């Protein structure tokens, strides 16, 4: 129980530090890098769904937009649209 509390406190501190770092040192990520990562994640999800017995013809569109909190890289991908928009 004590270890769990310590881990939660450490995680909260890490999140606060990372948020401050991102706030004070914004980093622009090239759109091509974001598009490549979005495609990789779509392919991975599609493979996972296929292995789970779902249709391999499933299309997983993605729209990427700028977000300060997205995985620490300043981008978030969501539902439909052009991955190069932001």
N, C-alpha and C positions, 0 to 999 in steps of 0.2 A: 504494500500500500504506500509506503514511504517512497519507494523507488518510482512508482507511478506518478506521484505528486512531483517528484524531482524531474521526471521526464517531461511532464506537462509544463512546468515552470521554465525549463530549458527551451522547449519548443516555442512557448509564448515569447520569451526573450529573443530567440532567434528570429521569429517573425517580426518583432518590433524593430530589431536591428536592420533586417533586410528591407523593411518598408522605408526606414529612414535613409538607407543607402540609395534605394531606388528614387526616392523623392529628391534627394540632393544631387544625385548623379544620373540623370536620365540617359538611357541608351537607346538610340534608334536602331532597329533591326531591319536589314534590307528586306524589301517585299519578296524578293526571290527566295530568300532563306525561309521566310514564313510560309510561302506557297509550297516549297519542297517539304517542309515539316508537316504541313497540313495534309499533303498527299501521302506521306509516309504513314501518318496516323489513320487516314481513311483506309489505306491498304491493309494495315494491321487490323483494324476493326472489321473490315470485310472478311479477312482470313479467319478471325475469331468467330464471326457469325457463320461462315461456311463450315468450319469445324464443328460448330454446335448444331448443324443440320439445317440451317436457313439457306435461302436462295443465294447462289453466288452471283446472280444478275442484279442484286441490290445495288442501287446507286446511292452513295453517301455524299451529298453536296456539302460544301463548307464555305462560310463567309468569315473572313478574318477582319478584325477591327482592332484599333489601338486600345489598349487597356493597361493601366499602370500595374495591375495585380496579376496578370496572366502568367503564371508559371515563372515569374521573375524576369521574363523576357519582353514584357510590354505588349504582348499581343494575345488576343482571345479569338478562338474559332467557334463559330456557332452556325446553326442550321443552313440556310440557303444563300447562294450568291457567288460572286466572283472572288476567289481567294486573294486577288490583287487589290481589291477595294479596301479602303480603310479610312 
